[in-house]
Amino acid sequence: MLSAIRAARQRLSPYLSPTPLVRRDALSRRLGASVHCKLETLQPTGAFKVRPAFNSVLAGLDAARSNGVVTSSSGNFAQAVAYAARELDVHARIVMMSSASAFKRDRTRALGAEVVDCAANFEARLQTVQRIHAETGALVLSAYNSPETVTGDGTLGLELLDQLPEAFCVVVPMSGGGLISGIATAVKELRPGCRVIGVQAAASPAWRVALDAGEIVTTSPNPSLADALQVAAPGDLTFPIVQRWVDDVVLVSEDEIEAAVRWLAVEEKLVVEGGGAVGVAAALAGRIDRQGLDLVFVLSGGNILPSALARILTT
């Protein structure tokens, strides 16, 4: 898969620039380690999802331009696909549950996508995507469970090793597992001694449950500030990759996520959404083995609702 990740990096280079990897002094002092943050918050749509979105559309560009693309997302992947489709002259249909906020709908439409409503459950999302595909021939894009997604996400792993070859541990937020699968594959193939740790919200612990069971288990995610990480079950593609390459998966509470968002905003002057801050939350809570060495946190997104950020900063 490493060769496919390298090919994805070449494919994406005309459209996406590398994001900064910056050392953070306050966090380094607090954790007793040399801490670096990978700022995916500075991507065009504010999250890492543009990597797999561009890679997926580019991989099937002829079909996409003929029939469009369709995916289901109420968050960062929706905006990423909308942006990539606009840049590549492709019609995008985004299936969103009726419970999705007007803020997210408006931002997705503003990027040129067609938003299609469905009932507020994961099964309805899947059925609506399948119906649109059957009716239009639109190329179906997965947010996390396809080779194009994983290899697109893996470009982040190549990039951070270029920026910090001596990285000792990389801490990655987990949802369906595309991001950590891509990063872990790239990092472990090139630097086997580097640890890769995944973090989920305790409110949505699908990965911890599945790994403990040794098989994919369907769970019922609960509401969380880390809404971008909510998932009912790991992907069948990503599960064995995580089993092979990821050293540990830890969970963080809602209070710990809020504390990390607050710390990053106040002490580091970084606006990070709940899902993007879970790695820092785990470290601040003492769940990451630091050993004083080079530690990388992937800040995967910065699309926090202004009202949520205001509440966190004033409590």
Secondary structure, 3 states (H helix, E strand, C coil): CHHHHHHHHHHHCCCCCCCCEEECHHHHHHHCCEEEEEEHHHCCCCECCHHHHHHHHHHCHHHHHHHCEEEECCCHHHHHHHHHHHHCCCCEEEEEECCCCHHHHHHHHHCCCEEEEECCCHHHHHHHHHHHHHHHCCEECCCCCCHHHHHHHHHHHHHHHHHCCCCCEEEEECCCCHHHHHHHHHHHHHCCCCEEEEEEECCCCHHHHHHHHCCCCCCCCCCCCCHHHCCCCCCCCHHHHHHHHCCEEEEECHHHHHHHHHHHHHHCCCCCCCHHHHHHHHHHCCCCCCCCCEEEEEECECCCCHHHHHHHHCC
